[in-house]
């Protein structure tokens, strides 16, 4: 298995967000997760088990509904499956 220093994990935010993996020299861009309608706000890597965790804080709110509990976390394998 590759070490965490071999690749950079990047959030690409847009109408459909993606999580990318890029070599440290900027070459070899790979899409790990695509088609995310919600925008992830964090990524954590578990290199021992080969997992990628990404978090979503939930809907942006104002006023009294600001603290609505609607965030969540998803997991994929480091190869994107």
Biopython code that builds the backbone (N, CA, C, O; Angstrom):
import numpy as np
from Bio.PDB.StructureBuilder import StructureBuilder

atoms = [
    (1, "UNK", "N", (0.842, -1.175, 0.000)),
    (1, "UNK", "CA", (0.000, 0.000, 0.000)),
    (1, "UNK", "C", (0.887, 1.238, 0.000)),
    (1, "UNK", "O", (1.968, 1.232, 0.589)),
    (2, "UNK", "N", (0.440, 2.277, -0.647)),
    (2, "UNK", "CA", (1.177, 3.528, -0.703)),
    (2, "UNK", "C", (1.077, 4.248, 0.632)),
    (2, "UNK", "O", (0.123, 4.054, 1.386)),
    (3, "UNK", "N", (2.062, 5.075, 0.916)),
    (3, "UNK", "CA", (2.005, 5.868, 2.139)),
    (3, "UNK", "C", (1.274, 7.170, 1.864)),
    (3, "UNK", "O", (1.041, 7.524, 0.708)),
    (4, "UNK", "N", (0.915, 7.874, 2.906)),
    (4, "UNK", "CA", (0.158, 9.110, 2.743)),
    (4, "UNK", "C", (0.982, 10.202, 2.069)),
    (4, "UNK", "O", (0.403, 11.175, 1.586)),
    (5, "UNK", "N", (2.304, 10.082, 2.016)),
    (5, "UNK", "CA", (3.130, 11.112, 1.390)),
    (5, "UNK", "C", (3.235, 10.929, -0.116)),
    (5, "UNK", "O", (3.785, 11.796, -0.795)),
    (6, "UNK", "N", (2.730, 9.840, -0.654)),
    (6, "UNK", "CA", (2.787, 9.604, -2.090)),
    (6, "UNK", "C", (1.750, 10.403, -2.877)),
    (6, "UNK", "O", (1.940, 10.651, -4.068)),
    (7, "UNK", "N", (0.661, 10.809, -2.233)),
    (7, "UNK", "CA", (-0.456, 11.451, -2.922)),
    (7, "UNK", "C", (-0.998, 12.594, -2.074)),
    (7, "UNK", "O", (-0.827, 12.622, -0.855)),
    (8, "UNK", "N", (-1.647, 13.522, -2.735)),
    (8, "UNK", "CA", (-2.361, 14.605, -2.075)),
    (8, "UNK", "C", (-3.846, 14.379, -2.334)),
    (8, "UNK", "O", (-4.244, 14.123, -3.470)),
    (9, "UNK", "N", (-4.662, 14.471, -1.298)),
    (9, "UNK", "CA", (-6.104, 14.338, -1.438)),
    (9, "UNK", "C", (-6.686, 15.749, -1.486)),
    (9, "UNK", "O", (-6.358, 16.589, -0.648)),
    (10, "UNK", "N", (-7.547, 16.004, -2.463)),
    (10, "UNK", "CA", (-8.055, 17.340, -2.718)),
    (10, "UNK", "C", (-9.572, 17.312, -2.858)),
    (10, "UNK", "O", (-10.126, 16.441, -3.529)),
    (11, "UNK", "N", (-10.236, 18.268, -2.224)),
    (11, "UNK", "CA", (-11.676, 18.457, -2.428)),
    (11, "UNK", "C", (-11.852, 19.407, -3.598)),
    (11, "UNK", "O", (-11.304, 20.510, -3.586)),
    (12, "UNK", "N", (-12.597, 19.004, -4.594)),
    (12, "UNK", "CA", (-12.920, 19.856, -5.734)),
    (12, "UNK", "C", (-14.405, 20.187, -5.642)),
    (12, "UNK", "O", (-15.259, 19.353, -5.941)),
    (13, "UNK", "N", (-14.704, 21.430, -5.220)),
    (13, "UNK", "CA", (-16.082, 21.814, -4.960)),
    (13, "UNK", "C", (-16.685, 22.493, -6.173)),
    (13, "UNK", "O", (-16.048, 23.347, -6.789)),
    (14, "UNK", "N", (-17.907, 22.120, -6.520)),
    (14, "UNK", "CA", (-18.618, 22.697, -7.651)),
    (14, "UNK", "C", (-20.052, 22.212, -7.634)),
    (14, "UNK", "O", (-20.517, 21.702, -6.614)),
    (15, "UNK", "N", (-20.769, 22.360, -8.750)),
    (15, "UNK", "CA", (-22.150, 21.863, -8.807)),
    (15, "UNK", "C", (-22.237, 20.379, -8.440)),
    (15, "UNK", "O", (-23.173, 19.958, -7.760)),
    (16, "UNK", "N", (-21.274, 19.602, -8.886)),
    (16, "UNK", "CA", (-21.108, 18.222, -8.434)),
    (16, "UNK", "C", (-19.675, 18.108, -7.933)),
    (16, "UNK", "O", (-18.732, 18.095, -8.724)),
    (17, "UNK", "N", (-19.518, 18.026, -6.633)),
    (17, "UNK", "CA", (-18.190, 18.006, -6.032)),
    (17, "UNK", "C", (-17.515, 16.661, -6.220)),
    (17, "UNK", "O", (-18.165, 15.644, -6.460)),
    (18, "UNK", "N", (-16.173, 16.681, -6.104)),
    (18, "UNK", "CA", (-15.368, 15.460, -6.264)),
    (18, "UNK", "C", (-14.269, 15.443, -5.218)),
    (18, "UNK", "O", (-13.909, 16.474, -4.651)),
    (19, "UNK", "N", (-13.743, 14.251, -4.975)),
    (19, "UNK", "CA", (-12.541, 14.097, -4.169)),
    (19, "UNK", "C", (-11.493, 13.496, -5.093)),
    (19, "UNK", "O", (-11.703, 12.441, -5.691)),
    (20, "UNK", "N", (-10.354, 14.189, -5.201)),
    (20, "UNK", "CA", (-9.294, 13.808, -6.130)),
    (20, "UNK", "C", (-8.067, 13.336, -5.372)),
    (20, "UNK", "O", (-7.866, 13.682, -4.207)),
    (21, "UNK", "N", (-7.262, 12.552, -6.039)),
    (21, "UNK", "CA", (-5.958, 12.126, -5.557)),
    (21, "UNK", "C", (-4.936, 12.554, -6.608)),
    (21, "UNK", "O", (-5.102, 12.271, -7.795)),
    (22, "UNK", "N", (-3.872, 13.242, -6.164)),
    (22, "UNK", "CA", (-2.881, 13.782, -7.088)),
    (22, "UNK", "C", (-1.489, 13.421, -6.593)),
    (22, "UNK", "O", (-1.225, 13.470, -5.392)),
    (23, "UNK", "N", (-0.599, 13.059, -7.509)),
    (23, "UNK", "CA", (0.792, 12.822, -7.134)),
    (23, "UNK", "C", (1.396, 14.106, -6.597)),
    (23, "UNK", "O", (0.952, 15.195, -6.960)),
    (24, "UNK", "N", (2.391, 14.000, -5.747)),
    (24, "UNK", "CA", (3.003, 15.182, -5.145)),
    (24, "UNK", "C", (3.671, 16.091, -6.167)),
    (24, "UNK", "O", (3.915, 17.261, -5.871)),
    (25, "UNK", "N", (3.975, 15.587, -7.362)),
    (25, "UNK", "CA", (4.569, 16.443, -8.398)),
    (25, "UNK", "C", (3.497, 17.077, -9.291)),
    (25, "UNK", "O", (3.833, 17.745, -10.268)),
    (26, "UNK", "N", (2.211, 16.878, -8.970)),
    (26, "UNK", "CA", (1.112, 17.476, -9.719)),
    (26, "UNK", "C", (0.610, 16.648, -10.889)),
    (26, "UNK", "O", (-0.336, 17.049, -11.568)),
    (27, "UNK", "N", (1.221, 15.512, -11.133)),
    (27, "UNK", "CA", (0.784, 14.649, -12.230)),
    (27, "UNK", "C", (-0.159, 13.565, -11.697)),
    (27, "UNK", "O", (-0.423, 13.491, -10.497)),
    (28, "UNK", "N", (-0.647, 12.751, -12.584)),
    (28, "UNK", "CA", (-1.449, 11.572, -12.240)),
    (28, "UNK", "C", (-2.654, 11.911, -11.360)),
    (28, "UNK", "O", (-2.770, 11.423, -10.236)),
    (29, "UNK", "N", (-3.546, 12.751, -11.884)),
    (29, "UNK", "CA", (-4.771, 13.112, -11.169)),
    (29, "UNK", "C", (-5.780, 11.976, -11.311)),
    (29, "UNK", "O", (-6.068, 11.528, -12.421)),
    (30, "UNK", "N", (-6.314, 11.514, -10.182)),
    (30, "UNK", "CA", (-7.319, 10.453, -10.185)),
    (30, "UNK", "C", (-8.548, 10.936, -9.426)),
    (30, "UNK", "O", (-8.429, 11.541, -8.361)),
    (31, "UNK", "N", (-9.722, 10.667, -9.975)),
    (31, "UNK", "CA", (-10.974, 10.966, -9.286)),
    (31, "UNK", "C", (-11.301, 9.766, -8.404)),
    (31, "UNK", "O", (-11.494, 8.656, -8.898)),
    (32, "UNK", "N", (-11.362, 10.000, -7.090)),
    (32, "UNK", "CA", (-11.686, 8.920, -6.161)),
    (32, "UNK", "C", (-13.187, 8.815, -5.944)),
    (32, "UNK", "O", (-13.750, 7.721, -5.971)),
    (33, "UNK", "N", (-13.832, 9.953, -5.728)),
    (33, "UNK", "CA", (-15.277, 9.999, -5.490)),
    (33, "UNK", "C", (-15.821, 11.162, -6.298)),
    (33, "UNK", "O", (-15.292, 12.271, -6.213)),
    (34, "UNK", "N", (-16.870, 10.932, -7.083)),
    (34, "UNK", "CA", (-17.458, 12.030, -7.851)),
    (34, "UNK", "C", (-18.968, 12.030, -7.706)),
    (34, "UNK", "O", (-19.545, 11.127, -7.100)),
    (35, "UNK", "N", (-19.603, 13.047, -8.265)),
    (35, "UNK", "CA", (-21.051, 13.142, -8.239)),
    (35, "UNK", "C", (-21.631, 13.516, -6.892)),
    (35, "UNK", "O", (-22.795, 13.222, -6.619)),
    (36, "UNK", "N", (-20.839, 14.162, -6.037)),
    (36, "UNK", "CA", (-21.341, 14.570, -4.731)),
    (36, "UNK", "C", (-22.150, 15.853, -4.887)),
    (36, "UNK", "O", (-21.587, 16.900, -5.206)),
    (37, "UNK", "N", (-23.448, 15.786, -4.668)),
    (37, "UNK", "CA", (-24.300, 16.966, -4.791)),
    (37, "UNK", "C", (-24.053, 17.905, -3.612)),
    (37, "UNK", "O", (-23.972, 19.120, -3.792)),
    (38, "UNK", "N", (-23.934, 17.352, -2.415)),
    (38, "UNK", "CA", (-23.583, 18.158, -1.239)),
    (38, "UNK", "C", (-22.073, 18.427, -1.293)),
    (38, "UNK", "O", (-21.320, 17.672, -1.908)),
    (39, "UNK", "N", (-21.654, 19.495, -0.652)),
    (39, "UNK", "CA", (-20.246, 19.879, -0.676)),
    (39, "UNK", "C", (-19.549, 19.391, 0.598)),
    (39, "UNK", "O", (-19.870, 19.850, 1.694)),
    (40, "UNK", "N", (-18.597, 18.465, 0.457)),
    (40, "UNK", "CA", (-17.877, 17.999, 1.637)),
    (40, "UNK", "C", (-17.019, 19.121, 2.211)),
    (40, "UNK", "O", (-16.535, 19.982, 1.476)),
    (41, "UNK", "N", (-16.833, 19.105, 3.528)),
    (41, "UNK", "CA", (-16.048, 20.149, 4.163)),
    (41, "UNK", "C", (-14.821, 19.630, 4.887)),
    (41, "UNK", "O", (-14.073, 20.414, 5.471)),
    (42, "UNK", "N", (-14.603, 18.339, 4.860)),
    (42, "UNK", "CA", (-13.427, 17.782, 5.504)),
    (42, "UNK", "C", (-13.122, 16.402, 4.984)),
    (42, "UNK", "O", (-14.012, 15.683, 4.528)),
    (43, "UNK", "N", (-11.846, 16.031, 5.055)),
    (43, "UNK", "CA", (-11.399, 14.713, 4.615)),
    (43, "UNK", "C", (-10.407, 14.184, 5.642)),
    (43, "UNK", "O", (-9.552, 14.925, 6.129)),
    (44, "UNK", "N", (-10.522, 12.924, 5.962)),
    (44, "UNK", "CA", (-9.554, 12.248, 6.830)),
    (44, "UNK", "C", (-9.179, 10.932, 6.170)),
    (44, "UNK", "O", (-10.013, 10.282, 5.541)),
    (45, "UNK", "N", (-7.922, 10.546, 6.319)),
    (45, "UNK", "CA", (-7.413, 9.325, 5.699)),
    (45, "UNK", "C", (-7.002, 8.343, 6.786)),
    (45, "UNK", "O", (-6.317, 8.705, 7.742)),
    (46, "UNK", "N", (-7.428, 7.105, 6.626)),
    (46, "UNK", "CA", (-7.017, 6.009, 7.495)),
    (46, "UNK", "C", (-6.110, 5.107, 6.651)),
    (46, "UNK", "O", (-6.602, 4.174, 6.015)),
    (47, "UNK", "N", (-4.787, 5.367, 6.631)),
    (47, "UNK", "CA", (-3.897, 4.600, 5.753)),
    (47, "UNK", "C", (-3.738, 3.136, 6.168)),
    (47, "UNK", "O", (-3.444, 2.286, 5.327)),
    (48, "UNK", "N", (-3.926, 2.836, 7.436)),
    (48, "UNK", "CA", (-3.771, 1.454, 7.905)),
    (48, "UNK", "C", (-4.867, 0.565, 7.328)),
    (48, "UNK", "O", (-4.594, -0.546, 6.875)),
    (49, "UNK", "N", (-6.111, 1.056, 7.344)),
    (49, "UNK", "CA", (-7.237, 0.274, 6.830)),
    (49, "UNK", "C", (-7.609, 0.631, 5.401)),
    (49, "UNK", "O", (-8.496, 0.009, 4.816)),
    (50, "UNK", "N", (-6.932, 1.639, 4.828)),
    (50, "UNK", "CA", (-7.172, 1.999, 3.437)),
    (50, "UNK", "C", (-8.485, 2.713, 3.194)),
    (50, "UNK", "O", (-9.124, 2.507, 2.163)),
    (51, "UNK", "N", (-8.899, 3.564, 4.150)),
    (51, "UNK", "CA", (-10.173, 4.253, 4.031)),
    (51, "UNK", "C", (-10.004, 5.764, 3.936)),
    (51, "UNK", "O", (-9.036, 6.338, 4.435)),
    (52, "UNK", "N", (-10.967, 6.383, 3.286)),
    (52, "UNK", "CA", (-11.063, 7.823, 3.135)),
    (52, "UNK", "C", (-12.418, 8.223, 3.715)),
    (52, "UNK", "O", (-13.454, 7.733, 3.266)),
    (53, "UNK", "N", (-12.417, 9.112, 4.712)),
    (53, "UNK", "CA", (-13.649, 9.595, 5.320)),
    (53, "UNK", "C", (-13.842, 11.037, 4.894)),
    (53, "UNK", "O", (-12.882, 11.808, 4.871)),
    (54, "UNK", "N", (-15.083, 11.421, 4.551)),
    (54, "UNK", "CA", (-15.354, 12.803, 4.200)),
    (54, "UNK", "C", (-16.644, 13.231, 4.883)),
    (54, "UNK", "O", (-17.611, 12.473, 4.966)),
    (55, "UNK", "N", (-16.631, 14.478, 5.372)),
    (55, "UNK", "CA", (-17.714, 14.967, 6.214)),
    (55, "UNK", "C", (-18.510, 16.064, 5.527)),
    (55, "UNK", "O", (-18.019, 16.763, 4.641)),
    (56, "UNK", "N", (-19.740, 16.189, 5.961)),
    (56, "UNK", "CA", (-20.658, 17.218, 5.487)),
    (56, "UNK", "C", (-21.280, 17.870, 6.723)),
    (56, "UNK", "O", (-21.850, 17.180, 7.568)),
    (57, "UNK", "N", (-21.170, 19.189, 6.831)),
    (57, "UNK", "CA", (-21.695, 19.897, 8.003)),
    (57, "UNK", "C", (-23.208, 20.046, 7.961)),
    (57, "UNK", "O", (-23.823, 20.303, 8.996)),
    (58, "UNK", "N", (-23.814, 19.896, 6.816)),
    (58, "UNK", "CA", (-25.255, 20.046, 6.708)),
    (58, "UNK", "C", (-25.613, 21.329, 5.986)),
    (58, "UNK", "O", (-24.745, 22.021, 5.454)),
    (59, "UNK", "N", (-26.886, 21.637, 5.974)),
    (59, "UNK", "CA", (-27.413, 22.796, 5.262)),
    (59, "UNK", "C", (-27.035, 24.076, 5.993)),
    (59, "UNK", "O", (-27.112, 24.137, 7.220)),
    (60, "UNK", "N", (-26.633, 25.083, 5.259)),
    (60, "UNK", "CA", (-26.338, 26.387, 5.850)),
    (60, "UNK", "C", (-27.653, 27.020, 6.270)),
    (60, "UNK", "O", (-28.578, 27.136, 5.466)),
    (61, "UNK", "N", (-27.732, 27.423, 7.514)),
    (61, "UNK", "CA", (-28.971, 27.981, 8.064)),
    (61, "UNK", "C", (-28.668, 29.292, 8.777)),
    (61, "UNK", "O", (-27.528, 29.568, 9.150)),
    (62, "UNK", "N", (-29.702, 30.080, 8.956)),
    (62, "UNK", "CA", (-29.599, 31.303, 9.740)),
    (62, "UNK", "C", (-30.741, 31.325, 10.736)),
    (62, "UNK", "O", (-31.792, 30.726, 10.507)),
    (63, "UNK", "N", (-30.532, 32.012, 11.832)),
    (63, "UNK", "CA", (-31.600, 32.141, 12.819)),
    (63, "UNK", "C", (-31.666, 30.966, 13.764)),
    (63, "UNK", "O", (-30.650, 30.342, 14.070)),
    (64, "UNK", "N", (-32.861, 30.667, 14.225)),
    (64, "UNK", "CA", (-33.051, 29.650, 15.257)),
    (64, "UNK", "C", (-32.753, 28.240, 14.783)),
    (64, "UNK", "O", (-32.451, 27.378, 15.608)),
    (65, "UNK", "N", (-32.826, 27.969, 13.472)),
    (65, "UNK", "CA", (-32.578, 26.619, 12.960)),
    (65, "UNK", "C", (-31.100, 26.333, 12.734)),
    (65, "UNK", "O", (-30.753, 25.272, 12.216)),
    (66, "UNK", "N", (-30.210, 27.273, 13.118)),
    (66, "UNK", "CA", (-28.787, 27.119, 12.834)),
    (66, "UNK", "C", (-28.222, 25.811, 13.382)),
    (66, "UNK", "O", (-27.365, 25.201, 12.743)),
    (67, "UNK", "N", (-28.681, 25.372, 14.542)),
    (67, "UNK", "CA", (-28.103, 24.192, 15.176)),
    (67, "UNK", "C", (-28.860, 22.902, 14.850)),
    (67, "UNK", "O", (-28.806, 21.948, 15.627)),
    (68, "UNK", "N", (-29.544, 22.857, 13.743)),
    (68, "UNK", "CA", (-30.206, 21.631, 13.299)),
    (68, "UNK", "C", (-29.140, 20.549, 13.084)),
    (68, "UNK", "O", (-28.095, 20.812, 12.490)),
    (69, "UNK", "N", (-29.407, 19.350, 13.562)),
    (69, "UNK", "CA", (-28.450, 18.248, 13.444)),
    (69, "UNK", "C", (-28.685, 17.546, 12.104)),
    (69, "UNK", "O", (-29.512, 16.637, 12.021)),
    (70, "UNK", "N", (-27.963, 17.961, 11.052)),
    (70, "UNK", "CA", (-28.144, 17.331, 9.749)),
    (70, "UNK", "C", (-26.818, 17.053, 9.051)),
    (70, "UNK", "O", (-26.804, 16.786, 7.850)),
    (71, "UNK", "N", (-25.720, 17.110, 9.768)),
    (71, "UNK", "CA", (-24.433, 16.744, 9.200)),
    (71, "UNK", "C", (-24.281, 15.230, 9.127)),
    (71, "UNK", "O", (-25.015, 14.490, 9.782)),
    (72, "UNK", "N", (-23.323, 14.777, 8.327)),
    (72, "UNK", "CA", (-23.092, 13.335, 8.223)),
    (72, "UNK", "C", (-21.676, 13.064, 7.718)),
    (72, "UNK", "O", (-20.964, 13.980, 7.307)),
    (73, "UNK", "N", (-21.287, 11.807, 7.756)),
    (73, "UNK", "CA", (-19.968, 11.367, 7.317)),
    (73, "UNK", "C", (-20.139, 10.194, 6.352)),
    (73, "UNK", "O", (-21.038, 9.370, 6.522)),
    (74, "UNK", "N", (-19.280, 10.123, 5.348)),
    (74, "UNK", "CA", (-19.277, 8.994, 4.409)),
    (74, "UNK", "C", (-17.878, 8.405, 4.345)),
    (74, "UNK", "O", (-16.909, 9.052, 4.743)),
    (75, "UNK", "N", (-17.769, 7.188, 3.847)),
    (75, "UNK", "CA", (-16.478, 6.516, 3.739)),
    (75, "UNK", "C", (-16.348, 5.844, 2.382)),
    (75, "UNK", "O", (-17.311, 5.305, 1.835)),
    (76, "UNK", "N", (-15.136, 5.891, 1.857)),
    (76, "UNK", "CA", (-14.791, 5.144, 0.638)),
    (76, "UNK", "C", (-13.429, 4.510, 0.876)),
    (76, "UNK", "O", (-12.709, 4.892, 1.798)),
    (77, "UNK", "N", (-13.090, 3.560, 0.056)),
    (77, "UNK", "CA", (-11.746, 3.014, 0.105)),
    (77, "UNK", "C", (-10.800, 3.982, -0.601)),
    (77, "UNK", "O", (-11.244, 4.788, -1.418)),
    (78, "UNK", "N", (-9.518, 3.915, -0.301)),
    (78, "UNK", "CA", (-8.555, 4.845, -0.911)),
    (78, "UNK", "C", (-8.489, 4.736, -2.419)),
    (78, "UNK", "O", (-8.018, 5.662, -3.079)),
    (79, "UNK", "N", (-8.947, 3.630, -2.982)),
    (79, "UNK", "CA", (-8.959, 3.502, -4.446)),
    (79, "UNK", "C", (-10.251, 4.047, -5.051)),
    (79, "UNK", "O", (-10.446, 3.980, -6.264)),
    (80, "UNK", "N", (-11.143, 4.594, -4.198)),
    (80, "UNK", "CA", (-12.380, 5.196, -4.675)),
    (80, "UNK", "C", (-13.590, 4.295, -4.640)),
    (80, "UNK", "O", (-14.704, 4.768, -4.866)),
    (81, "UNK", "N", (-13.419, 3.014, -4.365)),
    (81, "UNK", "CA", (-14.574, 2.103, -4.293)),
    (81, "UNK", "C", (-15.339, 2.290, -2.998)),
    (81, "UNK", "O", (-16.338, 1.609, -2.767)),
]
sb = StructureBuilder()
sb.init_structure("model")
sb.init_model(0)
sb.init_chain("A")
sb.init_seg("    ")
for serial, (resi, resn, name, xyz) in enumerate(atoms, 1):
    if name == "N":
        sb.init_residue(resn, " ", resi, " ")
    sb.init_atom(name, np.array(xyz, "f"), 0.0, 1.0, " ", f" {name:<3s}", serial, name[0])
structure = sb.get_structure()
